[in-house]
Amino acid sequence: DYSFKQYLRSQGGYDVFTKAVGLPDRDGDVMPYTAEHEMAADILAIQAMAGAGFNPSAALIVWQNMTRDDDLNASSYIRTHPHSPQYLNQLSELVEQAMPIYRKARTEYGRTPVCQ
C-alpha cells in the first residue's frame, strides 16, 4: 500500500495534490504553475541529467537556443515556461552545483549515454 493513497483519500488531500501538480480539482479549478514549480522541475531535471551521465550544461544551451531562435517554433512553449535572463542565471548556478554529480556518474559509475 502506497503512503500517498491515504493522502489522496483524505479530506482535501486530493484537491491539494491536484492543484500542486497542475491538474483540475473537484471544482474544475487549476492552479497555474508558478516560478517555484518551474524551479523545482528544473532542479529535478538537471540532477537527473547529471546522475544519468548527461552534461547538465546542455539545459542552458537548450533554453538559450529556444529564446533566441524563432525557427525552433518554441514560442508557445516559452509562453508557458518563461525563463528570464535572471532565471537563466539561477539555472546556471544549478548546473554548477550538479557538475560533481555528473563527474561522479561518468568516472565512478561509468555512465556515458549513447544517444543518436
Biopython code that builds the backbone (N, CA, C, O; Angstrom):
import numpy as np
from Bio.PDB.StructureBuilder import StructureBuilder

atoms = [
    (1, "ASP", "N", (0.843, -1.183, 0.000)),
    (1, "ASP", "CA", (0.000, 0.000, 0.000)),
    (1, "ASP", "C", (0.890, 1.249, 0.000)),
    (1, "ASP", "O", (1.769, 1.398, 0.850)),
    (2, "TYR", "N", (0.652, 2.132, -0.954)),
    (2, "TYR", "CA", (1.452, 3.352, -1.058)),
    (2, "TYR", "C", (0.967, 4.400, -0.074)),
    (2, "TYR", "O", (-0.237, 4.575, 0.115)),
    (3, "SER", "N", (1.892, 5.085, 0.543)),
    (3, "SER", "CA", (1.525, 6.084, 1.547)),
    (3, "SER", "C", (0.724, 7.232, 0.947)),
    (3, "SER", "O", (-0.110, 7.820, 1.636)),
    (4, "PHE", "N", (0.960, 7.567, -0.331)),
    (4, "PHE", "CA", (0.239, 8.687, -0.914)),
    (4, "PHE", "C", (-1.230, 8.363, -1.140)),
    (4, "PHE", "O", (-2.039, 9.280, -1.282)),
    (5, "LYS", "N", (-1.601, 7.080, -1.178)),
    (5, "LYS", "CA", (-3.011, 6.723, -1.358)),
    (5, "LYS", "C", (-3.853, 7.271, -0.211)),
    (5, "LYS", "O", (-4.941, 7.802, -0.430)),
    (6, "GLN", "N", (-3.345, 7.139, 1.008)),
    (6, "GLN", "CA", (-4.077, 7.669, 2.157)),
    (6, "GLN", "C", (-4.208, 9.184, 2.049)),
    (6, "GLN", "O", (-5.257, 9.748, 2.358)),
    (7, "TYR", "N", (-3.143, 9.831, 1.611)),
    (7, "TYR", "CA", (-3.170, 11.286, 1.483)),
    (7, "TYR", "C", (-4.215, 11.697, 0.457)),
    (7, "TYR", "O", (-5.002, 12.611, 0.705)),
    (8, "LEU", "N", (-4.229, 11.026, -0.701)),
    (8, "LEU", "CA", (-5.176, 11.392, -1.745)),
    (8, "LEU", "C", (-6.611, 11.125, -1.328)),
    (8, "LEU", "O", (-7.532, 11.792, -1.801)),
    (9, "ARG", "N", (-6.806, 10.162, -0.452)),
    (9, "ARG", "CA", (-8.162, 9.835, 0.001)),
    (9, "ARG", "C", (-8.595, 10.668, 1.200)),
    (9, "ARG", "O", (-9.751, 10.601, 1.616)),
    (10, "SER", "N", (-7.681, 11.449, 1.754)),
    (10, "SER", "CA", (-8.019, 12.248, 2.925)),
    (10, "SER", "C", (-8.848, 13.463, 2.523)),
    (10, "SER", "O", (-8.877, 13.858, 1.358)),
    (11, "GLN", "N", (-9.511, 14.036, 3.501)),
    (11, "GLN", "CA", (-10.331, 15.220, 3.264)),
    (11, "GLN", "C", (-9.452, 16.357, 2.741)),
    (11, "GLN", "O", (-8.545, 16.813, 3.437)),
    (12, "GLY", "N", (-9.711, 16.800, 1.558)),
    (12, "GLY", "CA", (-8.960, 17.899, 0.964)),
    (12, "GLY", "C", (-7.620, 17.501, 0.370)),
    (12, "GLY", "O", (-7.014, 18.292, -0.354)),
    (13, "GLY", "N", (-7.140, 16.294, 0.656)),
    (13, "GLY", "CA", (-5.843, 15.863, 0.143)),
    (13, "GLY", "C", (-5.793, 15.787, -1.370)),
    (13, "GLY", "O", (-4.795, 16.165, -1.986)),
    (14, "TYR", "N", (-6.865, 15.301, -1.968)),
    (14, "TYR", "CA", (-6.915, 15.187, -3.428)),
    (14, "TYR", "C", (-6.804, 16.557, -4.073)),
    (14, "TYR", "O", (-6.056, 16.737, -5.034)),
    (15, "ASP", "N", (-7.547, 17.523, -3.548)),
    (15, "ASP", "CA", (-7.513, 18.865, -4.131)),
    (15, "ASP", "C", (-6.141, 19.511, -3.988)),
    (15, "ASP", "O", (-5.660, 20.165, -4.913)),
    (16, "VAL", "N", (-5.520, 19.331, -2.845)),
    (16, "VAL", "CA", (-4.185, 19.882, -2.634)),
    (16, "VAL", "C", (-3.206, 19.258, -3.617)),
    (16, "VAL", "O", (-2.405, 19.960, -4.234)),
    (17, "PHE", "N", (-3.271, 17.931, -3.762)),
    (17, "PHE", "CA", (-2.365, 17.226, -4.666)),
    (17, "PHE", "C", (-2.572, 17.661, -6.113)),
    (17, "PHE", "O", (-1.606, 17.983, -6.804)),
    (18, "THR", "N", (-3.810, 17.674, -6.576)),
    (18, "THR", "CA", (-4.064, 18.004, -7.981)),
    (18, "THR", "C", (-3.687, 19.442, -8.303)),
    (18, "THR", "O", (-3.191, 19.726, -9.394)),
    (19, "LYS", "N", (-3.918, 20.348, -7.364)),
    (19, "LYS", "CA", (-3.509, 21.736, -7.614)),
    (19, "LYS", "C", (-1.992, 21.854, -7.650)),
    (19, "LYS", "O", (-1.449, 22.634, -8.432)),
    (20, "ALA", "N", (-1.309, 21.090, -6.815)),
    (20, "ALA", "CA", (0.151, 21.151, -6.780)),
    (20, "ALA", "C", (0.762, 20.680, -8.081)),
    (20, "ALA", "O", (1.802, 21.193, -8.495)),
    (21, "VAL", "N", (0.138, 19.715, -8.734)),
    (21, "VAL", "CA", (0.696, 19.200, -9.992)),
    (21, "VAL", "C", (0.016, 19.798, -11.216)),
    (21, "VAL", "O", (0.305, 19.392, -12.342)),
    (22, "GLY", "N", (-0.883, 20.758, -11.013)),
    (22, "GLY", "CA", (-1.491, 21.472, -12.132)),
    (22, "GLY", "C", (-2.652, 20.758, -12.777)),
    (22, "GLY", "O", (-2.951, 21.007, -13.945)),
    (23, "LEU", "N", (-3.319, 19.871, -12.050)),
    (23, "LEU", "CA", (-4.494, 19.174, -12.573)),
    (23, "LEU", "C", (-5.757, 19.822, -12.020)),
    (23, "LEU", "O", (-5.712, 20.457, -10.966)),
    (24, "PRO", "N", (-6.883, 19.672, -12.715)),
    (24, "PRO", "CA", (-8.122, 20.247, -12.182)),
    (24, "PRO", "C", (-8.526, 19.572, -10.881)),
    (24, "PRO", "O", (-8.415, 18.354, -10.740)),
    (25, "ASP", "N", (-8.994, 20.373, -9.933)),
    (25, "ASP", "CA", (-9.502, 19.784, -8.693)),
    (25, "ASP", "C", (-10.969, 19.408, -8.908)),
    (25, "ASP", "O", (-11.465, 19.471, -10.033)),
    (26, "ARG", "N", (-11.648, 19.027, -7.864)),
    (26, "ARG", "CA", (-13.051, 18.595, -7.988)),
    (26, "ARG", "C", (-13.955, 19.707, -8.489)),
    (26, "ARG", "O", (-14.998, 19.434, -9.082)),
    (27, "ASP", "N", (-13.571, 20.959, -8.260)),
    (27, "ASP", "CA", (-14.363, 22.092, -8.735)),
    (27, "ASP", "C", (-13.979, 22.516, -10.148)),
    (27, "ASP", "O", (-14.577, 23.437, -10.704)),
    (28, "GLY", "N", (-12.986, 21.851, -10.730)),
    (28, "GLY", "CA", (-12.535, 22.196, -12.074)),
    (28, "GLY", "C", (-11.518, 23.316, -12.116)),
    (28, "GLY", "O", (-11.107, 23.741, -13.196)),
    (29, "ASP", "N", (-11.105, 23.803, -10.948)),
    (29, "ASP", "CA", (-10.110, 24.872, -10.897)),
    (29, "ASP", "C", (-8.710, 24.293, -11.030)),
    (29, "ASP", "O", (-8.416, 23.219, -10.505)),
    (30, "VAL", "N", (-7.862, 25.010, -11.732)),
    (30, "VAL", "CA", (-6.476, 24.594, -11.895)),
    (30, "VAL", "C", (-5.586, 25.704, -11.369)),
    (30, "VAL", "O", (-5.742, 26.870, -11.732)),
    (31, "MET", "N", (-4.655, 25.326, -10.512)),
    (31, "MET", "CA", (-3.691, 26.311, -10.028)),
    (31, "MET", "C", (-2.573, 26.401, -11.069)),
    (31, "MET", "O", (-1.920, 25.397, -11.355)),
    (32, "PRO", "N", (-2.348, 27.563, -11.627)),
    (32, "PRO", "CA", (-1.288, 27.668, -12.628)),
    (32, "PRO", "C", (0.087, 27.426, -12.007)),
    (32, "PRO", "O", (0.315, 27.644, -10.817)),
    (33, "TYR", "N", (0.975, 26.972, -12.859)),
    (33, "TYR", "CA", (2.338, 26.743, -12.384)),
    (33, "TYR", "C", (2.968, 28.071, -12.013)),
    (33, "TYR", "O", (2.717, 29.094, -12.651)),
    (34, "THR", "N", (3.784, 28.043, -10.977)),
    (34, "THR", "CA", (4.458, 29.243, -10.512)),
    (34, "THR", "C", (5.943, 29.137, -10.833)),
    (34, "THR", "O", (6.414, 28.102, -11.304)),
    (35, "ALA", "N", (6.666, 30.204, -10.577)),
    (35, "ALA", "CA", (8.116, 30.186, -10.763)),
    (35, "ALA", "C", (8.751, 29.132, -9.859)),
    (35, "ALA", "O", (9.758, 28.521, -10.218)),
    (36, "GLU", "N", (8.157, 28.925, -8.686)),
    (36, "GLU", "CA", (8.671, 27.901, -7.775)),
    (36, "GLU", "C", (8.492, 26.506, -8.368)),
    (36, "GLU", "O", (9.371, 25.655, -8.229)),
    (37, "HIS", "N", (7.355, 26.268, -9.032)),
    (37, "HIS", "CA", (7.138, 24.986, -9.698)),
    (37, "HIS", "C", (8.186, 24.776, -10.797)),
    (37, "HIS", "O", (8.766, 23.697, -10.923)),
    (38, "GLU", "N", (8.412, 25.817, -11.578)),
    (38, "GLU", "CA", (9.391, 25.722, -12.669)),
    (38, "GLU", "C", (10.782, 25.423, -12.124)),
    (38, "GLU", "O", (11.504, 24.584, -12.663)),
    (39, "MET", "N", (11.149, 26.117, -11.049)),
    (39, "MET", "CA", (12.476, 25.903, -10.474)),
    (39, "MET", "C", (12.597, 24.483, -9.922)),
    (39, "MET", "O", (13.622, 23.827, -10.114)),
    (40, "ALA", "N", (11.566, 24.012, -9.245)),
    (40, "ALA", "CA", (11.595, 22.651, -8.708)),
    (40, "ALA", "C", (11.739, 21.624, -9.838)),
    (40, "ALA", "O", (12.491, 20.658, -9.716)),
    (41, "ALA", "N", (11.020, 21.842, -10.921)),
    (41, "ALA", "CA", (11.118, 20.926, -12.059)),
    (41, "ALA", "C", (12.504, 20.977, -12.688)),
    (41, "ALA", "O", (13.058, 19.942, -13.060)),
    (42, "ASP", "N", (13.062, 22.170, -12.806)),
    (42, "ASP", "CA", (14.399, 22.302, -13.386)),
    (42, "ASP", "C", (15.470, 21.676, -12.490)),
    (42, "ASP", "O", (16.415, 21.061, -12.984)),
    (43, "ILE", "N", (15.321, 21.832, -11.184)),
    (43, "ILE", "CA", (16.275, 21.215, -10.253)),
    (43, "ILE", "C", (16.268, 19.703, -10.443)),
    (43, "ILE", "O", (17.322, 19.080, -10.577)),
    (44, "LEU", "N", (15.072, 19.117, -10.455)),
    (44, "LEU", "CA", (14.968, 17.667, -10.632)),
    (44, "LEU", "C", (15.529, 17.218, -11.977)),
    (44, "LEU", "O", (16.233, 16.211, -12.059)),
    (45, "ALA", "N", (15.217, 17.965, -13.019)),
    (45, "ALA", "CA", (15.688, 17.587, -14.355)),
    (45, "ALA", "C", (17.207, 17.665, -14.457)),
    (45, "ALA", "O", (17.838, 16.764, -15.010)),
    (46, "ILE", "N", (17.790, 18.718, -13.937)),
    (46, "ILE", "CA", (19.242, 18.879, -14.015)),
    (46, "ILE", "C", (19.949, 17.802, -13.194)),
    (46, "ILE", "O", (20.957, 17.246, -13.630)),
    (47, "GLN", "N", (19.421, 17.514, -12.013)),
    (47, "GLN", "CA", (20.031, 16.464, -11.199)),
    (47, "GLN", "C", (19.883, 15.092, -11.861)),
    (47, "GLN", "O", (20.806, 14.279, -11.813)),
    (48, "ALA", "N", (18.737, 14.833, -12.470)),
    (48, "ALA", "CA", (18.535, 13.559, -13.159)),
    (48, "ALA", "C", (19.468, 13.433, -14.359)),
    (48, "ALA", "O", (20.045, 12.371, -14.592)),
    (49, "MET", "N", (19.614, 14.523, -15.124)),
    (49, "MET", "CA", (20.540, 14.518, -16.259)),
    (49, "MET", "C", (21.950, 14.192, -15.800)),
    (49, "MET", "O", (22.621, 13.330, -16.367)),
    (50, "ALA", "N", (22.386, 14.890, -14.770)),
    (50, "ALA", "CA", (23.747, 14.714, -14.264)),
    (50, "ALA", "C", (23.956, 13.291, -13.763)),
    (50, "ALA", "O", (24.982, 12.677, -14.056)),
    (51, "GLY", "N", (22.999, 12.764, -13.013)),
    (51, "GLY", "CA", (23.112, 11.419, -12.472)),
    (51, "GLY", "C", (23.116, 10.341, -13.536)),
    (51, "GLY", "O", (23.651, 9.253, -13.322)),
    (52, "ALA", "N", (22.519, 10.640, -14.685)),
    (52, "ALA", "CA", (22.492, 9.683, -15.792)),
    (52, "ALA", "C", (23.720, 9.800, -16.686)),
    (52, "ALA", "O", (23.890, 9.017, -17.620)),
    (53, "GLY", "N", (24.577, 10.782, -16.400)),
    (53, "GLY", "CA", (25.791, 10.951, -17.181)),
    (53, "GLY", "C", (25.684, 11.952, -18.313)),
    (53, "GLY", "O", (26.606, 12.084, -19.118)),
    (54, "PHE", "N", (24.559, 12.663, -18.382)),
    (54, "PHE", "CA", (24.415, 13.725, -19.383)),
    (54, "PHE", "C", (24.991, 15.009, -18.801)),
    (54, "PHE", "O", (24.838, 15.275, -17.609)),
    (55, "ASN", "N", (25.636, 15.785, -19.618)),
    (55, "ASN", "CA", (26.204, 17.047, -19.167)),
    (55, "ASN", "C", (25.054, 18.012, -18.874)),
    (55, "ASN", "O", (24.319, 18.385, -19.789)),
    (56, "PRO", "N", (24.887, 18.420, -17.618)),
    (56, "PRO", "CA", (23.749, 19.273, -17.286)),
    (56, "PRO", "C", (23.809, 20.661, -17.911)),
    (56, "PRO", "O", (22.793, 21.354, -17.960)),
    (57, "SER", "N", (24.963, 21.076, -18.383)),
    (57, "SER", "CA", (25.048, 22.392, -19.036)),
    (57, "SER", "C", (24.238, 22.428, -20.328)),
    (57, "SER", "O", (23.974, 23.506, -20.859)),
    (58, "ALA", "N", (23.844, 21.278, -20.834)),
    (58, "ALA", "CA", (23.001, 21.239, -22.027)),
    (58, "ALA", "C", (21.658, 21.917, -21.769)),
    (58, "ALA", "O", (21.045, 22.440, -22.700)),
    (59, "ALA", "N", (21.195, 21.918, -20.526)),
    (59, "ALA", "CA", (19.934, 22.591, -20.201)),
    (59, "ALA", "C", (20.017, 24.083, -20.515)),
    (59, "ALA", "O", (19.059, 24.673, -21.014)),
    (60, "LEU", "N", (21.151, 24.678, -20.225)),
    (60, "LEU", "CA", (21.333, 26.103, -20.528)),
    (60, "LEU", "C", (21.350, 26.347, -22.026)),
    (60, "LEU", "O", (20.772, 27.319, -22.511)),
    (61, "ILE", "N", (22.006, 25.473, -22.747)),
    (61, "ILE", "CA", (22.090, 25.615, -24.204)),
    (61, "ILE", "C", (20.701, 25.520, -24.822)),
    (61, "ILE", "O", (20.357, 26.293, -25.716)),
    (62, "VAL", "N", (19.912, 24.575, -24.346)),
    (62, "VAL", "CA", (18.545, 24.420, -24.868)),
    (62, "VAL", "C", (17.744, 25.694, -24.656)),
    (62, "VAL", "O", (17.120, 26.197, -25.591)),
    (63, "TRP", "N", (17.754, 26.231, -23.416)),
    (63, "TRP", "CA", (16.972, 27.436, -23.147)),
    (63, "TRP", "C", (17.494, 28.642, -23.901)),
    (63, "TRP", "O", (16.705, 29.461, -24.373)),
    (64, "GLN", "N", (18.800, 28.770, -24.024)),
    (64, "GLN", "CA", (19.348, 29.890, -24.794)),
    (64, "GLN", "C", (18.927, 29.794, -26.253)),
    (64, "GLN", "O", (18.564, 30.799, -26.863)),
    (65, "ASN", "N", (18.974, 28.601, -26.810)),
    (65, "ASN", "CA", (18.553, 28.422, -28.203)),
    (65, "ASN", "C", (17.064, 28.684, -28.377)),
    (65, "ASN", "O", (16.648, 29.302, -29.357)),
    (66, "MET", "N", (16.264, 28.213, -27.428)),
    (66, "MET", "CA", (14.818, 28.393, -27.551)),
    (66, "MET", "C", (14.415, 29.857, -27.473)),
    (66, "MET", "O", (13.465, 30.272, -28.137)),
    (67, "THR", "N", (15.114, 30.637, -26.682)),
    (67, "THR", "CA", (14.750, 32.046, -26.554)),
    (67, "THR", "C", (15.310, 32.896, -27.686)),
    (67, "THR", "O", (14.852, 34.018, -27.899)),
    (68, "ARG", "N", (16.285, 32.380, -28.406)),
    (68, "ARG", "CA", (16.923, 33.170, -29.471)),
    (68, "ARG", "C", (16.478, 32.797, -30.867)),
    (68, "ARG", "O", (16.461, 33.661, -31.743)),
    (69, "ASP", "N", (16.115, 31.547, -31.114)),
    (69, "ASP", "CA", (15.910, 31.048, -32.463)),
    (69, "ASP", "C", (14.426, 30.857, -32.764)),
    (69, "ASP", "O", (13.809, 29.906, -32.283)),
    (70, "ASP", "N", (13.851, 31.768, -33.567)),
    (70, "ASP", "CA", (12.434, 31.677, -33.926)),
    (70, "ASP", "C", (12.132, 30.455, -34.785)),
    (70, "ASP", "O", (10.987, 30.002, -34.821)),
    (71, "ASP", "N", (13.121, 29.917, -35.469)),
    (71, "ASP", "CA", (12.911, 28.759, -36.336)),
    (71, "ASP", "C", (12.595, 27.493, -35.547)),
    (71, "ASP", "O", (12.119, 26.514, -36.121)),
    (72, "LEU", "N", (12.851, 27.498, -34.250)),
    (72, "LEU", "CA", (12.573, 26.314, -33.439)),
    (72, "LEU", "C", (11.085, 26.172, -33.115)),
    (72, "LEU", "O", (10.668, 25.151, -32.568)),
    (73, "ASN", "N", (10.285, 27.182, -33.446)),
    (73, "ASN", "CA", (8.844, 27.169, -33.167)),
    (73, "ASN", "C", (8.563, 26.874, -31.694)),
    (73, "ASN", "O", (7.647, 26.119, -31.367)),
    (74, "ALA", "N", (9.339, 27.462, -30.830)),
    (74, "ALA", "CA", (9.211, 27.205, -29.397)),
    (74, "ALA", "C", (8.412, 28.285, -28.675)),
    (74, "ALA", "O", (8.310, 28.259, -27.448)),
    (75, "SER", "N", (7.847, 29.227, -29.415)),
    (75, "SER", "CA", (7.198, 30.371, -28.765)),
    (75, "SER", "C", (6.046, 29.951, -27.856)),
    (75, "SER", "O", (5.882, 30.531, -26.782)),
    (76, "SER", "N", (5.239, 28.959, -28.252)),
    (76, "SER", "CA", (4.125, 28.552, -27.389)),
    (76, "SER", "C", (4.643, 27.889, -26.113)),
    (76, "SER", "O", (4.047, 28.056, -25.049)),
    (77, "TYR", "N", (5.727, 27.151, -26.202)),
    (77, "TYR", "CA", (6.309, 26.524, -25.022)),
    (77, "TYR", "C", (6.918, 27.574, -24.101)),
    (77, "TYR", "O", (6.788, 27.490, -22.880)),
    (78, "ILE", "N", (7.574, 28.547, -24.684)),
    (78, "ILE", "CA", (8.210, 29.604, -23.896)),
    (78, "ILE", "C", (7.170, 30.443, -23.171)),
    (78, "ILE", "O", (7.426, 30.922, -22.066)),
    (79, "ARG", "N", (5.990, 30.630, -23.781)),
    (79, "ARG", "CA", (4.930, 31.390, -23.107)),
    (79, "ARG", "C", (4.483, 30.703, -21.822)),
    (79, "ARG", "O", (4.159, 31.375, -20.842)),
    (80, "THR", "N", (4.462, 29.367, -21.817)),
    (80, "THR", "CA", (4.020, 28.651, -20.624)),
    (80, "THR", "C", (5.167, 28.306, -19.688)),
    (80, "THR", "O", (4.933, 27.902, -18.549)),
    (81, "HIS", "N", (6.405, 28.459, -20.150)),
    (81, "HIS", "CA", (7.592, 28.165, -19.349)),
    (81, "HIS", "C", (8.581, 29.315, -19.480)),
    (81, "HIS", "O", (9.668, 29.133, -20.028)),
    (82, "PRO", "N", (8.220, 30.497, -18.984)),
    (82, "PRO", "CA", (9.107, 31.657, -19.170)),
    (82, "PRO", "C", (10.410, 31.506, -18.396)),
    (82, "PRO", "O", (10.429, 31.117, -17.229)),
    (83, "HIS", "N", (11.478, 31.824, -19.078)),
    (83, "HIS", "CA", (12.807, 31.775, -18.459)),
    (83, "HIS", "C", (13.509, 33.093, -18.762)),
    (83, "HIS", "O", (14.108, 33.264, -19.824)),
    (84, "SER", "N", (13.425, 34.011, -17.822)),
    (84, "SER", "CA", (14.038, 35.329, -17.969)),
    (84, "SER", "C", (15.558, 35.198, -17.865)),
    (84, "SER", "O", (16.064, 34.153, -17.454)),
    (85, "PRO", "N", (16.286, 36.252, -18.235)),
    (85, "PRO", "CA", (17.741, 36.225, -18.041)),
    (85, "PRO", "C", (18.121, 35.950, -16.583)),
    (85, "PRO", "O", (19.097, 35.246, -16.322)),
    (86, "GLN", "N", (17.359, 36.500, -15.630)),
    (86, "GLN", "CA", (17.626, 36.249, -14.211)),
    (86, "GLN", "C", (17.418, 34.762, -13.896)),
    (86, "GLN", "O", (18.197, 34.162, -13.155)),
    (87, "TYR", "N", (16.364, 34.181, -14.463)),
    (87, "TYR", "CA", (16.090, 32.760, -14.221)),
    (87, "TYR", "C", (17.209, 31.908, -14.819)),
    (87, "TYR", "O", (17.630, 30.920, -14.217)),
    (88, "LEU", "N", (17.687, 32.288, -15.999)),
    (88, "LEU", "CA", (18.786, 31.539, -16.624)),
    (88, "LEU", "C", (20.055, 31.628, -15.780)),
    (88, "LEU", "O", (20.846, 30.685, -15.756)),
    (89, "ASN", "N", (20.257, 32.741, -15.091)),
    (89, "ASN", "CA", (21.396, 32.841, -14.167)),
    (89, "ASN", "C", (21.241, 31.858, -13.012)),
    (89, "ASN", "O", (22.209, 31.213, -12.608)),
    (90, "GLN", "N", (20.028, 31.744, -12.482)),
    (90, "GLN", "CA", (19.773, 30.762, -11.424)),
    (90, "GLN", "C", (19.984, 29.344, -11.942)),
    (90, "GLN", "O", (20.527, 28.489, -11.243)),
    (91, "LEU", "N", (19.548, 29.109, -13.170)),
    (91, "LEU", "CA", (19.724, 27.801, -13.791)),
    (91, "LEU", "C", (21.207, 27.484, -13.950)),
    (91, "LEU", "O", (21.627, 26.341, -13.771)),
    (92, "SER", "N", (21.993, 28.496, -14.286)),
    (92, "SER", "CA", (23.432, 28.326, -14.416)),
    (92, "SER", "C", (24.057, 27.898, -13.088)),
    (92, "SER", "O", (24.957, 27.058, -13.058)),
    (93, "GLU", "N", (23.575, 28.478, -12.002)),
    (93, "GLU", "CA", (24.070, 28.083, -10.676)),
    (93, "GLU", "C", (23.708, 26.630, -10.367)),
    (93, "GLU", "O", (24.502, 25.897, -9.777)),
    (94, "LEU", "N", (22.500, 26.222, -10.772)),
    (94, "LEU", "CA", (22.088, 24.830, -10.558)),
    (94, "LEU", "C", (22.964, 23.867, -11.344)),
    (94, "LEU", "O", (23.310, 22.787, -10.866)),
    (95, "VAL", "N", (23.314, 24.275, -12.552)),
    (95, "VAL", "CA", (24.194, 23.439, -13.379)),
    (95, "VAL", "C", (25.550, 23.277, -12.703)),
    (95, "VAL", "O", (26.097, 22.175, -12.652)),
    (96, "GLU", "N", (26.085, 24.371, -12.189)),
    (96, "GLU", "CA", (27.374, 24.300, -11.483)),
    (96, "GLU", "C", (27.295, 23.361, -10.283)),
    (96, "GLU", "O", (28.225, 22.598, -10.023)),
    (97, "GLN", "N", (26.188, 23.420, -9.556)),
    (97, "GLN", "CA", (26.009, 22.552, -8.394)),
    (97, "GLN", "C", (25.875, 21.081, -8.796)),
    (97, "GLN", "O", (26.224, 20.189, -8.023)),
    (98, "ALA", "N", (25.374, 20.834, -9.997)),
    (98, "ALA", "CA", (25.173, 19.459, -10.464)),
    (98, "ALA", "C", (26.414, 18.854, -11.120)),
    (98, "ALA", "O", (26.453, 17.648, -11.365)),
    (99, "MET", "N", (27.417, 19.666, -11.403)),
    (99, "MET", "CA", (28.609, 19.151, -12.077)),
    (99, "MET", "C", (29.307, 18.042, -11.288)),
    (99, "MET", "O", (29.759, 17.080, -11.909)),
    (100, "PRO", "N", (29.425, 18.115, -9.952)),
    (100, "PRO", "CA", (30.031, 16.990, -9.233)),
    (100, "PRO", "C", (29.242, 15.678, -9.402)),
    (100, "PRO", "O", (29.827, 14.597, -9.468)),
    (101, "ILE", "N", (27.921, 15.790, -9.470)),
    (101, "ILE", "CA", (27.089, 14.599, -9.699)),
    (101, "ILE", "C", (27.408, 14.021, -11.070)),
    (101, "ILE", "O", (27.555, 12.809, -11.227)),
    (102, "TYR", "N", (27.511, 14.905, -12.061)),
    (102, "TYR", "CA", (27.832, 14.498, -13.433)),
    (102, "TYR", "C", (29.200, 13.818, -13.496)),
    (102, "TYR", "O", (29.337, 12.749, -14.091)),
    (103, "ARG", "N", (30.205, 14.435, -12.887)),
    (103, "ARG", "CA", (31.557, 13.861, -12.911)),
    (103, "ARG", "C", (31.596, 12.488, -12.239)),
    (103, "ARG", "O", (32.246, 11.562, -12.725)),
    (104, "LYS", "N", (30.894, 12.377, -11.120)),
    (104, "LYS", "CA", (30.848, 11.104, -10.402)),
    (104, "LYS", "C", (30.128, 10.039, -11.234)),
    (104, "LYS", "O", (30.561, 8.887, -11.280)),
    (105, "ALA", "N", (29.052, 10.417, -11.878)),
    (105, "ALA", "CA", (28.312, 9.464, -12.719)),
    (105, "ALA", "C", (29.195, 8.941, -13.850)),
    (105, "ALA", "O", (29.137, 7.764, -14.207)),
    (106, "ARG", "N", (30.008, 9.830, -14.403)),
    (106, "ARG", "CA", (30.896, 9.441, -15.504)),
    (106, "ARG", "C", (32.091, 8.629, -15.013)),
    (106, "ARG", "O", (32.394, 7.576, -15.574)),
    (107, "THR", "N", (32.765, 9.102, -13.982)),
    (107, "THR", "CA", (34.025, 8.475, -13.574)),
    (107, "THR", "C", (33.836, 7.263, -12.682)),
    (107, "THR", "O", (34.468, 6.229, -12.901)),
    (108, "GLU", "N", (32.972, 7.375, -11.676)),
    (108, "GLU", "CA", (32.829, 6.267, -10.733)),
    (108, "GLU", "C", (31.830, 5.212, -11.187)),
    (108, "GLU", "O", (31.983, 4.033, -10.866)),
    (109, "TYR", "N", (30.802, 5.627, -11.935)),
    (109, "TYR", "CA", (29.770, 4.683, -12.332)),
    (109, "TYR", "C", (29.805, 4.340, -13.821)),
    (109, "TYR", "O", (29.062, 3.472, -14.277)),
    (110, "GLY", "N", (30.660, 5.015, -14.569)),
    (110, "GLY", "CA", (30.791, 4.730, -15.995)),
    (110, "GLY", "C", (29.569, 5.048, -16.824)),
    (110, "GLY", "O", (29.355, 4.443, -17.874)),
    (111, "ARG", "N", (28.772, 5.979, -16.372)),
    (111, "ARG", "CA", (27.549, 6.337, -17.107)),
    (111, "ARG", "C", (27.899, 7.295, -18.244)),
    (111, "ARG", "O", (28.156, 8.480, -18.031)),
    (112, "THR", "N", (27.901, 6.755, -19.427)),
    (112, "THR", "CA", (28.171, 7.536, -20.621)),
    (112, "THR", "C", (27.034, 7.289, -21.603)),
    (112, "THR", "O", (27.038, 6.275, -22.301)),
    (113, "PRO", "N", (26.059, 8.195, -21.672)),
    (113, "PRO", "CA", (24.918, 7.981, -22.545)),
    (113, "PRO", "C", (25.315, 7.851, -24.012)),
    (113, "PRO", "O", (26.220, 8.537, -24.487)),
    (114, "VAL", "N", (24.647, 6.991, -24.698)),
    (114, "VAL", "CA", (24.860, 6.804, -26.128)),
    (114, "VAL", "C", (23.550, 7.196, -26.811)),
    (114, "VAL", "O", (22.585, 6.432, -26.822)),
    (115, "CYS", "N", (23.539, 8.371, -27.365)),
    (115, "CYS", "CA", (22.314, 8.901, -27.990)),
    (115, "CYS", "C", (22.582, 9.209, -29.463)),
    (115, "CYS", "O", (23.706, 9.494, -29.875)),
    (116, "GLN", "N", (21.518, 9.141, -30.219)),
    (116, "GLN", "CA", (21.631, 9.496, -31.641)),
    (116, "GLN", "C", (20.625, 10.547, -31.974)),
    (116, "GLN", "O", (20.551, 10.988, -33.121)),
]
sb = StructureBuilder()
sb.init_structure("model")
sb.init_model(0)
sb.init_chain("A")
sb.init_seg("    ")
for serial, (resi, resn, name, xyz) in enumerate(atoms, 1):
    if name == "N":
        sb.init_residue(resn, " ", resi, " ")
    sb.init_atom(name, np.array(xyz, "f"), 0.0, 1.0, " ", f" {name:<3s}", serial, name[0])
structure = sb.get_structure()
